[in-house]
Amino acid sequence: MVNVPLAAERLFSVGSWPVTNAIINAWLAVAVFAAIALVLNRSVSERPRGLQNMAEILLEKLLAFFDQVTGDRDKSRRFLPIAGTFFFFILLSNWMGLLPGTGSIGVWHLVHGELELVPVLRPANSDLNLTLAMALISVIGSHIFGIVSLGFFTHLNKFIQIGTIWRALKTFQPLKILTACVEFIVGIIEIFSECAKIASLSLRLFGNIFAGEVLITVIGSLISVIVPLPFMALELIVGVIQAVVFSLLTVVYLTMSTAAPHGSHEKHREESLQPVHP
């Protein structure tokens, strides 16, 4: 009987902290990156070659890709640590989920009075906890960047536009007051849209990777030779696409959060054009 649980399965516990098979996959991906970083750190030279040359090419291509969203190389470099990390981690963890033994080699656990095979390895992104954590980092990180770039109150005014209402009340113009109230309501809706970003980011990645895991498991249980290969090749492509989508959306959120609020340039220009009385 083919059984792919929706939640990651616990292998053992460290104190009160359960260690699941998805966490093992994530740790292995982190270990691979740590090993590459150590090798690169020891072999850095002004004339790159080998692994360093490949790493620089990948980063340059990734920056050029981010430039298409940000339109600014400086911004792309600022966003690279968070968005680039997402890209490489998601890509590697997705591909590691296709390694031989993933989902098939495991330990026997007694579950509901019956022995069940619990795989030692499971694709990390097929665990909703991980994808939700990354989505939270992406969205919350974009707001932190926005606060640092624009200031707390300027960034907050993108959502809760109390200042706009206050200025409209001082002028006591009905049309401006109505416009300010509408903008305030739109800002509240924007807050809910931020929550929707978290849900869409996490569920999109989780759904695609989990569906691929189920597909490979079902096909492999029916015919284990040759037939699963095209589906595994398809999962390689899906792994790249999901890494690109997640990292690109993160760059979009970061770019939008660090952009000046709509109308701020016009307001600044109007204030600069006002005559200064002695």
TAJO-V863931 format. One record per residue. N is the residue number from 1. RES is the residue in three letters. PHI is phi in degrees with one decimal (* if undefined). PSI is psi in radians with two decimals (NA if undefined). Layout:
{{N:RES:PHI:PSI} {N:RES:PHI:PSI}}
//
This chain:
{{1:MET:*:2.22} {2:VAL:-80.7:2.22} {3:ASN:-138.9:1.98} {4:VAL:-118.4:1.71} {5:PRO:-61.1:2.55} {6:LEU:-67.0:-0.69} {7:ALA:-93.3:2.61} {8:ALA:-63.2:2.56} {9:GLU:-97.1:2.44} {10:ARG:-77.4:2.29} {11:LEU:-95.7:-0.82} {12:PHE:-158.7:-3.13} {13:SER:-129.1:2.52} {14:VAL:-110.2:1.71} {15:GLY:68.5:-2.14} {16:SER:-97.2:0.08} {17:TRP:-96.7:1.99} {18:PRO:-75.4:2.36} {19:VAL:-103.8:2.02} {20:THR:-99.2:2.94} {21:ASN:-67.9:-0.47} {22:ALA:-70.4:-0.62} {23:ILE:-65.2:-0.66} {24:ILE:-59.0:-0.78} {25:ASN:-60.9:-0.75} {26:ALA:-64.7:-0.72} {27:TRP:-63.0:-0.70} {28:LEU:-63.3:-0.71} {29:ALA:-63.2:-0.75} {30:VAL:-63.4:-0.70} {31:ALA:-62.9:-0.69} {32:VAL:-62.1:-0.79} {33:PHE:-64.2:-0.68} {34:ALA:-63.9:-0.72} {35:ALA:-65.2:-0.75} {36:ILE:-63.2:-0.71} {37:ALA:-63.1:-0.72} {38:LEU:-64.8:-0.74} {39:VAL:-64.2:-0.78} {40:LEU:-64.1:-0.68} {41:ASN:-63.8:-0.56} {42:ARG:-83.3:-0.35} {43:SER:-115.6:0.30} {44:VAL:-67.5:2.30} {45:SER:-145.9:2.87} {46:GLU:-71.4:-0.38} {47:ARG:-110.2:1.59} {48:PRO:-66.7:2.53} {49:ARG:-154.0:2.79} {50:GLY:63.4:-2.23} {51:LEU:-63.7:-0.68} {52:GLN:-64.5:-0.73} {53:ASN:-62.3:-0.73} {54:MET:-65.2:-0.73} {55:ALA:-64.2:-0.73} {56:GLU:-66.7:-0.65} {57:ILE:-64.3:-0.78} {58:LEU:-62.7:-0.76} {59:LEU:-66.8:-0.66} {60:GLU:-66.4:-0.71} {61:LYS:-64.6:-0.69} {62:LEU:-67.6:-0.70} {63:LEU:-63.9:-0.72} {64:ALA:-63.1:-0.63} {65:PHE:-66.6:-0.75} {66:PHE:-67.3:-0.55} {67:ASP:-59.2:-0.51} {68:GLN:-66.3:-0.39} {69:VAL:-95.7:-0.85} {70:THR:-78.2:-0.59} {71:GLY:70.5:0.23} {72:ASP:-149.3:2.08} {73:ARG:-64.8:-0.61} {74:ASP:-62.3:-0.75} {75:LYS:-65.0:-0.70} {76:SER:-60.1:-0.70} {77:ARG:-67.9:-0.62} {78:ARG:-65.9:-0.64} {79:PHE:-86.3:-0.23} {80:LEU:-58.6:-0.76} {81:PRO:-56.8:-0.69} {82:ILE:-86.4:-0.84} {83:ALA:-71.7:-0.69} {84:GLY:-65.8:-0.68} {85:THR:-62.2:-0.76} {86:PHE:-57.4:-0.80} {87:PHE:-60.3:-0.92} {88:PHE:-70.5:-0.65} {89:PHE:-67.1:-0.81} {90:ILE:-64.0:-0.73} {91:LEU:-62.0:-0.87} {92:LEU:-67.1:-0.75} {93:SER:-66.6:-0.59} {94:ASN:-65.9:-0.77} {95:TRP:-70.4:-0.58} {96:MET:-65.8:-0.42} {97:GLY:-67.9:-0.17} {98:LEU:-101.3:0.04} {99:LEU:-66.1:2.55} {100:PRO:-57.6:2.36} {101:GLY:100.5:-0.36} {102:THR:-67.8:2.10} {103:GLY:85.8:-0.14} {104:SER:-120.0:-0.54} {105:ILE:-96.3:2.19} {106:GLY:-161.3:-2.85} {107:VAL:-123.2:2.64} {108:TRP:-87.8:2.19} {109:HIS:-120.7:2.59} {110:LEU:-85.3:1.95} {111:VAL:-122.3:2.06} {112:HIS:54.0:0.69} {113:GLY:81.2:0.05} {114:GLU:-126.3:2.55} {115:LEU:-78.1:2.24} {116:GLU:-130.7:2.51} {117:LEU:-81.4:2.09} {118:VAL:-102.7:1.97} {119:PRO:-61.1:2.47} {120:VAL:-72.8:-0.59} {121:LEU:-118.0:2.41} {122:ARG:-145.0:2.44} {123:PRO:-49.6:2.21} {124:ALA:-59.0:-0.66} {125:ASN:-81.6:0.04} {126:SER:-87.4:0.11} {127:ASP:-105.2:2.04} {128:LEU:-62.1:-0.49} {129:ASN:-59.9:-0.74} {130:LEU:-69.7:-0.83} {131:THR:-64.1:-0.61} {132:LEU:-67.5:-0.69} {133:ALA:-62.8:-0.76} {134:MET:-66.3:-0.66} {135:ALA:-64.6:-0.70} {136:LEU:-63.2:-0.75} {137:ILE:-61.9:-0.72} {138:SER:-63.0:-0.88} {139:VAL:-73.9:-0.82} {140:ILE:-64.0:-0.69} {141:GLY:-60.9:-0.64} {142:SER:-63.9:-0.63} {143:HIS:-72.7:-0.59} {144:ILE:-64.8:-0.76} {145:PHE:-60.9:-0.71} {146:GLY:-63.9:-0.73} {147:ILE:-65.5:-0.74} {148:VAL:-66.4:-0.68} {149:SER:-77.9:-0.70} {150:LEU:-107.9:-0.36} {151:GLY:102.1:2.66} {152:PHE:-62.1:-0.90} {153:PHE:-71.0:-0.61} {154:THR:-64.7:-0.75} {155:HIS:-67.7:-0.72} {156:LEU:-63.7:-0.56} {157:ASN:-67.5:-0.24} {158:LYS:-67.5:-0.39} {159:PHE:-113.7:-1.01} {160:ILE:-104.5:1.68} {161:GLN:-92.8:1.13} {162:ILE:-69.7:-0.64} {163:GLY:-61.2:-0.65} {164:THR:-64.7:-0.73} {165:ILE:-64.8:-0.71} {166:TRP:-63.6:-0.76} {167:ARG:-65.8:-0.63} {168:ALA:-68.3:-0.65} {169:LEU:-68.0:-0.60} {170:LYS:-66.4:-0.66} {171:THR:-77.9:-0.40} {172:PHE:53.8:0.86} {173:GLN:-109.5:2.06} {174:PRO:-52.6:-0.72} {175:LEU:-65.3:-0.73} {176:LYS:-68.2:-0.65} {177:ILE:-64.5:-0.76} {178:LEU:-62.9:-0.77} {179:THR:-61.4:-0.73} {180:ALA:-64.8:-0.68} {181:CYS:-66.1:-0.69} {182:VAL:-64.1:-0.76} {183:GLU:-63.7:-0.60} {184:PHE:-65.1:-0.75} {185:ILE:-65.8:-0.70} {186:VAL:-62.1:-0.66} {187:GLY:-63.1:-0.68} {188:ILE:-63.3:-0.70} {189:ILE:-63.5:-0.64} {190:GLU:-62.1:-0.59} {191:ILE:-62.9:-0.75} {192:PHE:-65.8:-0.56} {193:SER:-67.9:-0.53} {194:GLU:-65.0:-0.69} {195:CYS:-65.3:-0.62} {196:ALA:-66.0:-0.58} {197:LYS:-60.2:-0.77} {198:ILE:-61.9:-0.79} {199:ALA:-63.7:-0.79} {200:SER:-68.1:-0.73} {201:LEU:-61.2:-0.87} {202:SER:-69.4:-0.79} {203:LEU:-70.8:-0.61} {204:ARG:-62.6:-0.88} {205:LEU:-65.5:-0.82} {206:PHE:-60.3:-0.82} {207:GLY:-61.9:-0.76} {208:ASN:-68.0:-0.75} {209:ILE:-72.5:-0.70} {210:PHE:-65.8:-0.72} {211:ALA:-62.5:-0.68} {212:GLY:-64.9:-0.68} {213:GLU:-63.1:-0.75} {214:VAL:-63.8:-0.75} {215:LEU:-61.3:-0.85} {216:ILE:-63.5:-0.70} {217:THR:-63.9:-0.78} {218:VAL:-65.4:-0.82} {219:ILE:-63.0:-0.74} {220:GLY:-65.7:-0.54} {221:SER:-75.5:-0.42} {222:LEU:-85.8:-0.94} {223:ILE:-137.6:2.01} {224:SER:-95.1:-0.01} {225:VAL:-120.8:2.26} {226:ILE:66.6:-0.89} {227:VAL:-56.1:-0.71} {228:PRO:-69.3:-0.26} {229:LEU:-59.0:-0.81} {230:PRO:-60.9:-0.63} {231:PHE:-69.6:-0.61} {232:MET:-68.3:-0.66} {233:ALA:-64.3:-0.66} {234:LEU:-63.8:-0.67} {235:GLU:-67.3:-0.53} {236:LEU:-61.0:-0.76} {237:ILE:-67.4:-0.74} {238:VAL:-61.0:-0.67} {239:GLY:-60.0:-0.73} {240:VAL:-66.4:-0.81} {241:ILE:-60.4:-0.78} {242:GLN:-66.3:-0.65} {243:ALA:-64.9:-0.73} {244:VAL:-65.8:-0.80} {245:VAL:-63.0:-0.82} {246:PHE:-64.1:-0.82} {247:SER:-68.9:-0.65} {248:LEU:-68.0:-0.71} {249:LEU:-64.3:-0.63} {250:THR:-61.3:-0.75} {251:VAL:-64.2:-0.68} {252:VAL:-61.7:-0.80} {253:TYR:-63.3:-0.72} {254:LEU:-65.3:-0.72} {255:THR:-65.7:-0.75} {256:MET:-66.0:-0.67} {257:SER:-70.6:-0.56} {258:THR:-90.2:-0.05} {259:ALA:-80.1:2.53} {260:ALA:-63.9:2.54} {261:PRO:-58.0:2.62} {262:HIS:-60.7:2.24} {263:GLY:91.7:-0.12} {264:SER:-69.0:-0.61} {265:HIS:-67.3:-0.72} {266:GLU:-65.5:-0.69} {267:LYS:-65.0:-0.74} {268:HIS:-64.2:-0.65} {269:ARG:-68.7:-0.69} {270:GLU:-63.3:-0.71} {271:GLU:-66.1:-0.62} {272:SER:-72.0:-0.44} {273:LEU:-85.5:-0.22} {274:GLN:-68.4:2.41} {275:PRO:-67.2:2.48} {276:VAL:-97.8:2.07} {277:HIS:-90.9:2.39} {278:PRO:-68.5:NA}}
//
